[in-house]
Structures are given as structure tokens and as C-alpha cells.
Amino acid sequence: MRRPQIPAWLPLDPYILALVGTVGLAALVPATGAAAGFAGAAATGAVALLFFLYGTRLSTREALEGLRHWRLHLTVLACTFVVFPLLGLAAAALVPGLLDGPLHNGLIFLCLVPSTIQSSIAFTSIARGNVPAAICAGSFSSLVGIVLTPLLAAAVLGRSAGGFSLDSLLKIVLQLLLPFVLGQLLRPWLGGFVTRRKKILGYVDRGSILLVVYAAFSAGMAAGVWRQVSLAKLGGLVLVEGVLLAVMLLVTWYGAGRLGFGREDRIAIQFAGSKKSLAAGLPMASVLFGAQAGLAVLPLMLFHQMQLMVCAVLARRRAQDPEAAGPDFQLPPRRDPEGTAAATVR
């Protein structure tokens, strides 16, 4: 009997399964007491290491060269940090009774998170878009997001973001921005070493995120926040996020067309401007939301898998557009869309 296979257009990311398993572990065996303190400290150190590695991977020269396509990058930044938050606020206002408390804050926070890099590159490549532009646009989004995401969270969510305060901003600077800057400064000496060991260090990336998820969901279990969630609320969240993703895909594609961008640039704008980074969002949420981080990151985790599945189908369809140049072009083999952050930040 043939073994059932997952269709190529349905990318069930193994890393998502690992995240789900980590959530299950935190639900069954949450870290409490001294173990909770140890898990929190380990997660803090892992996040600092994660952003230090991001800094050593990002090529400053490539980022500066990418500034020449400034209209495209400003368009992606506007989609990520202006259009997305406005749509999130509108969605939250339209369904106030369906999503409240941490899920409401998590939906808003999702809309404030920077874009991805690895999955944007992969999908742009499959669709035959402007890959260098996708690399630079995602990099700029991640850099800007380190500073802008917590500032926007302060302005939009205020005190409702769990433990958000000036102290939280200081933690963001110390845990995320300072290690990143240090990695950039040490890149001339460590960049080659990190690049040569990208596969091993990719496991460090993902292991760090899993540790953050375990610590956040353990704190949520201890605080009893999961008693606030029902199946109706989860179903409503999935519906709202599906509509949000569909609107952003339409806005980025047709909006870029109205701005005069060509097909390849429109593809890069669509895939870089419609997605959100799980790797960047989870560490920030753990700082900003405290014990409520477990529920607050749930919208981001669901949206992450949703965007992979939808964009995988869309990228394949874009590759078959009549405007796609090159009669001998063949679709690349299937790969993990999020991949590892081998060359730069997600």
C-alpha cells in the first residue's frame, strides 16, 4: 500500500509541528517555581544569542546597495507598519465580542510585527519575482521592526499589552537591539564562521524560539490565561486572520500595480509585504506581554502557518503567469519556505 504523501502545495512545516509539540509540553509539564525562573533566564539568553547571530549574518554592504530601489522598500515598509496595523485595528473593532483580552492584543501585535525574509525569498523565487529586492525589503523590515514594533505596541496597546512599559522598551533594547548591533560590529571577524556553519546555527535559531515558546506558554498555564479561550474564539480568530491575509495579498498586488511597479517587483512586494515573522515576533512578545505572552502569540503562530500554505499555492500560480519570461523555466524543488536564517535576519 502506498504511503500517503502531503501535497506539494500544502507545506505543513515540520517546525510548526515542533512548535505545537512545545505548546503541548508546556500544557502538560509547565515550568513552575524555580524551574520557571530558570526557563525564563534561559529564554532571555537564547533570544539575545538569536539576535546576535542575526547581526553577524546581515551583510551591511548588500543592505546599502539595496537602498537604490528605495520606492519598493518604502512600499513594503508602508504595507508592514501602516496598512497592516490599520487593518488589524479595523478587524478588532468589527469583532469586539469575538476576540477580547490577550487574543485581541495578540491580533493587534501580529499586525505590528516585521516581515519575514526567508519565506519571502523562497516564494519570490518560485514565482519568478525580484529576489534581490525581496532580500533587501525583508532585511529593512526586520531592522526597522526591532525599534518600531515595540514603539507601535506602546502607542496602540498601551498598558493593555500585559507588562508593557518603559522598562519593557529597555528590555527590548538590551535583549534584541544591543546583541544585533554587537553582531554587526563583529561581523568582519565572525561573518565567515557563521556562514560556513549555517546549518548547525539554524538549529540554534529554532531551538531558541522553541525555548521562548515553552517559557511563555508555561507562564500562561501558571497564570490560568488558557481558561479564557473557547473553540468559538479560536474559530473566529482563524476566520479573521484568513480575511486579513486575503486583503493584504490583494492590497500588495493591485496597490503595487497602481504605483507603477513591474511584474517582478509586484511579486516581491506581495510576498514581503503580506507576511509576518514568527522568529522576530515571538521574542518581542515574550518581553512585552509577560505571563499573557502564551495567548498573545497564538494569533501570530496561526497566521504564520496560514501564510505559508496560501503563499505556496499563490507562488506556483504566479510562476505559470503568461508574463513569466523564459520558456525553459522549471519550477524549483519544494523546500521549507521558512528555512533557516542562513544569510540574514528573518
C-alpha positions as CSV (number, residue, x, y, z in Angstrom):
1,M,0.0,0.0,0.0
2,R,1.3,3.4,-0.9
3,R,2.1,5.7,1.9
4,P,0.0,8.9,1.9
5,Q,2.0,12.0,1.0
6,I,1.5,15.6,1.8
7,P,0.7,17.5,-1.4
8,A,3.4,19.9,-2.6
9,W,1.0,22.8,-2.4
10,L,0.3,22.2,1.3
11,P,3.5,23.0,3.2
12,L,3.0,21.6,6.7
13,D,6.2,23.0,8.1
14,P,7.9,20.5,10.4
15,Y,8.9,23.4,12.5
16,I,5.2,24.3,13.1
17,L,4.7,20.8,14.3
18,A,7.6,21.3,16.7
19,L,6.0,24.5,18.0
20,V,2.7,22.7,18.5
21,G,4.6,19.9,20.4
22,T,6.3,22.5,22.5
23,V,2.9,24.1,23.4
24,G,1.6,20.6,24.3
25,L,4.6,20.0,26.5
26,A,4.1,23.3,28.3
27,A,0.5,22.4,28.9
28,L,1.3,19.0,30.3
29,V,4.5,19.8,32.1
30,P,4.7,23.6,32.7
31,A,7.8,25.1,34.3
32,T,6.9,26.3,37.8
33,G,8.7,27.7,40.8
34,A,12.5,27.6,40.4
35,A,12.2,25.8,37.0
36,A,10.1,28.8,35.7
37,G,12.8,31.2,36.7
38,F,15.5,29.0,35.0
39,A,13.4,28.7,31.9
40,G,12.8,32.4,31.7
41,A,16.5,33.2,32.2
42,A,17.4,30.6,29.5
43,A,14.9,32.1,27.1
44,T,16.3,35.6,27.7
45,G,19.8,34.4,26.9
46,A,18.6,32.4,23.9
47,V,16.9,35.5,22.5
48,A,20.0,37.6,22.9
49,L,22.1,34.9,21.2
50,L,19.5,34.7,18.4
51,F,19.6,38.4,17.6
52,F,23.4,38.4,17.9
53,L,23.6,35.7,15.2
54,Y,21.1,37.8,13.1
55,G,23.6,40.7,13.3
56,T,26.5,38.6,12.2
57,R,24.6,37.3,9.2
58,L,23.2,40.5,7.7
59,S,25.5,41.9,5.1
60,T,25.7,45.6,5.6
61,R,27.0,46.1,2.0
62,E,24.1,44.3,0.5
63,A,21.6,46.2,2.6
64,L,23.2,49.6,1.5
65,E,23.2,48.5,-2.2
66,G,19.5,47.6,-1.9
67,L,18.7,51.2,-1.0
68,R,18.8,52.1,-4.7
69,H,15.4,50.5,-5.0
70,W,14.0,52.8,-2.3
71,R,10.5,53.1,-3.7
72,L,9.9,49.3,-3.4
73,H,11.3,49.2,0.1
74,L,9.2,52.1,1.3
75,T,6.2,50.4,-0.2
76,V,6.9,47.2,1.7
77,L,7.5,49.1,4.9
78,A,4.3,51.0,4.5
79,C,2.4,47.7,4.0
80,T,4.0,46.2,7.0
81,F,3.8,49.0,9.5
82,V,1.0,51.2,8.3
83,V,-1.6,49.3,6.2
84,F,-1.3,46.1,8.2
85,P,-1.8,47.8,11.6
86,L,-4.8,49.8,10.3
87,L,-6.5,46.7,9.0
88,G,-5.8,44.9,12.3
89,L,-7.4,47.8,14.3
90,A,-10.4,47.7,12.0
91,A,-10.7,44.0,12.3
92,A,-10.5,44.1,16.1
93,A,-13.1,46.9,16.2
94,L,-15.5,44.9,14.0
95,V,-15.4,41.8,16.2
96,P,-15.1,43.2,19.7
97,G,-17.1,40.4,21.4
98,L,-15.4,37.6,19.5
99,L,-11.8,38.5,20.3
100,D,-11.1,40.1,23.6
101,G,-8.3,40.2,26.2
102,P,-5.0,38.5,25.1
103,L,-6.3,37.3,21.8
104,H,-7.4,40.8,20.9
105,N,-3.9,42.2,21.9
106,G,-2.3,39.3,20.0
107,L,-4.1,40.1,16.8
108,I,-3.1,43.7,17.0
109,F,0.5,42.7,17.9
110,L,0.6,40.3,14.9
111,C,-0.1,43.3,12.6
112,L,2.8,45.3,14.1
113,V,5.5,42.5,13.6
114,P,8.1,42.9,10.8
115,S,8.0,40.9,7.6
116,T,9.9,37.6,7.1
117,I,12.9,37.2,4.9
118,Q,13.5,33.5,4.2
119,S,9.9,32.7,3.2
120,S,9.6,35.9,1.2
121,I,12.8,35.0,-0.7
122,A,11.6,31.4,-1.4
123,F,8.2,32.4,-2.6
124,T,9.5,35.3,-4.7
125,S,12.0,32.9,-6.3
126,I,9.3,30.3,-7.1
127,A,7.1,33.0,-8.6
128,R,10.0,34.4,-10.7
129,G,10.0,37.8,-9.0
130,N,12.7,40.2,-7.9
131,V,14.6,38.1,-5.4
132,P,17.3,40.7,-4.5
133,A,14.5,43.2,-3.8
134,A,12.8,40.6,-1.5
135,I,16.1,40.1,0.3
136,C,16.6,43.8,1.0
137,A,13.0,44.6,1.7
138,G,12.8,41.8,4.3
139,S,16.1,42.9,5.8
140,F,15.0,46.5,6.1
141,S,11.7,45.4,7.6
142,S,13.4,43.3,10.3
143,L,15.8,46.1,11.2
144,V,13.1,48.7,11.4
145,G,10.9,46.3,13.3
146,I,13.4,45.9,16.2
147,V,12.7,49.5,17.1
148,L,9.4,50.3,15.5
149,T,7.3,47.3,16.6
150,P,7.7,47.9,20.4
151,L,7.1,51.7,19.9
152,L,3.9,50.9,17.9
153,A,2.8,48.4,20.5
154,A,3.2,51.2,23.2
155,A,1.2,53.6,21.1
156,V,-1.6,51.2,20.1
157,L,-1.9,48.8,23.0
158,G,-0.5,50.9,25.9
159,R,-0.9,49.3,29.3
160,S,-3.1,46.5,27.8
161,A,0.0,44.9,26.4
162,G,0.5,42.9,29.7
163,G,3.6,44.4,31.3
164,F,4.4,47.0,28.6
165,S,6.2,50.0,30.0
166,L,9.5,51.9,29.6
167,D,11.1,49.0,31.3
168,S,9.8,46.8,28.5
169,L,11.4,49.1,26.0
170,L,14.7,48.9,27.8
171,K,14.5,45.1,27.8
172,I,13.8,45.2,24.0
173,V,17.0,47.3,23.6
174,L,19.1,45.1,25.8
175,Q,17.8,41.7,24.6
176,L,17.3,42.5,20.9
177,L,18.9,45.7,19.6
178,L,22.1,45.6,21.5
179,P,23.0,42.0,20.6
180,F,22.1,42.7,17.0
181,V,24.4,45.8,16.9
182,L,27.2,43.8,18.5
183,G,26.8,41.1,15.9
184,Q,27.1,43.7,13.1
185,L,30.2,45.1,14.7
186,L,31.8,41.7,15.0
187,R,30.7,40.6,11.5
188,P,34.1,41.2,9.9
189,W,35.6,38.5,12.2
190,L,32.6,36.2,12.7
191,G,30.6,36.5,9.5
192,G,32.5,33.9,7.6
193,F,32.5,31.4,10.5
194,V,28.7,31.8,10.9
195,T,28.1,31.5,7.2
196,R,30.1,28.3,6.9
197,R,28.1,26.7,9.8
198,K,24.7,28.0,8.8
199,K,23.0,24.6,9.1
200,I,24.2,24.0,12.6
201,L,23.4,27.5,13.7
202,G,20.0,27.2,12.1
203,Y,19.2,24.7,14.8
204,V,20.3,27.2,17.3
205,D,17.8,29.7,15.8
206,R,14.9,27.3,16.0
207,G,15.9,25.8,19.4
208,S,15.9,29.4,20.8
209,I,12.4,30.1,19.6
210,L,11.1,26.7,20.9
211,L,12.6,27.7,24.3
212,V,10.9,31.0,24.2
213,V,7.6,29.4,23.3
214,Y,7.9,26.9,26.2
215,A,8.7,29.6,28.7
216,A,5.8,31.8,27.5
217,F,3.2,29.1,27.5
218,S,4.4,27.8,30.8
219,A,3.9,31.2,32.3
220,G,0.4,31.4,30.7
221,M,-0.5,28.0,32.2
222,A,0.6,29.2,35.7
223,A,-1.4,32.4,35.3
224,G,-4.5,30.4,34.1
225,V,-4.9,32.5,30.9
226,W,-6.0,29.5,28.9
227,R,-9.3,29.3,30.7
228,Q,-10.2,32.5,28.7
229,V,-10.2,30.6,25.3
230,S,-13.0,28.7,23.8
231,L,-13.3,26.9,20.5
232,A,-15.6,29.6,19.2
233,K,-13.0,32.2,19.8
234,L,-10.3,30.1,18.1
235,G,-12.6,29.6,15.1
236,G,-13.3,33.3,15.0
237,L,-9.6,34.1,15.2
238,V,-8.8,31.8,12.2
239,L,-11.6,33.5,10.2
240,V,-10.4,37.0,11.0
241,E,-6.9,36.1,10.1
242,G,-7.9,34.5,6.8
243,V,-9.7,37.6,5.8
244,L,-6.8,39.8,6.9
245,L,-4.3,37.7,4.8
246,A,-6.6,37.8,1.8
247,V,-7.0,41.6,1.9
248,M,-3.2,42.1,2.3
249,L,-2.5,39.9,-0.6
250,L,-4.9,41.9,-2.8
251,V,-3.6,45.3,-1.5
252,T,0.0,44.5,-2.1
253,W,-0.6,43.1,-5.6
254,Y,-3.0,45.6,-7.0
255,G,-1.7,48.5,-5.0
256,A,1.8,47.9,-6.3
257,G,0.4,47.8,-9.8
258,R,-1.3,51.2,-9.3
259,L,2.0,52.6,-8.2
260,G,3.6,51.6,-11.5
261,F,5.8,48.6,-10.4
262,G,6.5,45.9,-12.9
263,R,5.6,42.2,-12.5
264,E,8.8,41.1,-10.8
265,D,8.7,44.0,-8.3
266,R,5.0,43.4,-7.6
267,I,5.7,39.8,-6.7
268,A,8.4,40.8,-4.3
269,I,6.1,43.5,-2.7
270,Q,3.3,41.0,-2.4
271,F,5.3,38.3,-0.7
272,A,7.4,40.6,1.5
273,G,4.5,43.0,2.4
274,S,1.9,40.4,3.3
275,K,3.7,38.2,5.7
276,K,4.8,38.4,9.3
277,S,7.9,37.0,11.0
278,L,7.4,34.4,13.7
279,A,11.1,34.5,14.6
280,A,11.1,38.2,15.2
281,G,7.6,38.4,16.8
282,L,7.9,35.6,19.4
283,P,10.9,37.1,21.4
284,M,9.3,40.6,21.4
285,A,6.0,39.2,22.6
286,S,7.7,37.4,25.5
287,V,9.1,40.7,26.7
288,L,6.0,42.8,26.0
289,F,3.2,40.6,27.3
290,G,4.8,38.8,30.3
291,A,2.5,36.0,31.6
292,Q,0.0,36.6,28.8
293,A,2.5,36.0,26.1
294,G,1.3,32.4,25.5
295,L,-2.1,33.6,24.3
296,A,-0.8,36.8,22.7
297,V,1.5,34.9,20.4
298,L,-1.2,32.4,19.3
299,P,-2.5,34.7,16.5
300,L,1.0,35.0,15.1
301,M,1.6,31.3,15.2
302,L,-1.7,30.6,13.4
303,F,-1.1,33.4,10.8
304,H,2.5,32.1,10.2
305,Q,1.3,28.6,9.0
306,M,-1.7,30.1,7.1
307,Q,0.6,32.5,5.2
308,L,2.9,29.6,4.3
309,M,0.1,27.4,2.9
310,V,-1.6,30.2,1.0
311,C,1.6,31.8,-0.5
312,A,2.9,28.4,-1.6
313,V,-0.2,28.0,-3.8
314,L,0.0,31.6,-5.0
315,A,3.7,31.4,-5.8
316,R,3.2,28.3,-8.0
317,R,0.3,30.1,-9.8
318,R,2.4,33.2,-10.3
319,A,5.2,31.1,-11.9
320,Q,2.7,30.0,-14.6
321,D,1.5,33.5,-15.5
322,P,1.7,34.3,-19.2
323,E,4.0,37.2,-18.4
324,A,6.6,34.9,-16.8
325,A,9.7,35.2,-19.0
326,G,11.8,32.2,-20.1
327,P,10.3,29.3,-22.0
328,D,12.7,26.8,-20.4
329,F,11.9,27.8,-16.9
330,Q,11.2,24.9,-14.5
331,L,9.8,25.2,-11.0
332,P,12.3,24.7,-8.3
333,P,12.0,21.7,-6.0
334,R,9.9,22.0,-2.9
335,R,11.7,23.4,0.1
336,D,10.9,24.5,3.6
337,P,9.6,28.1,2.9
338,E,10.8,29.5,6.2
339,G,14.1,27.6,6.1
340,T,16.9,28.7,8.4
341,A,18.1,32.2,8.7
342,A,21.3,31.3,6.8
343,A,22.3,34.6,5.3
344,T,20.3,37.3,7.1
345,V,17.5,38.0,9.6
346,R,14.1,36.6,9.0
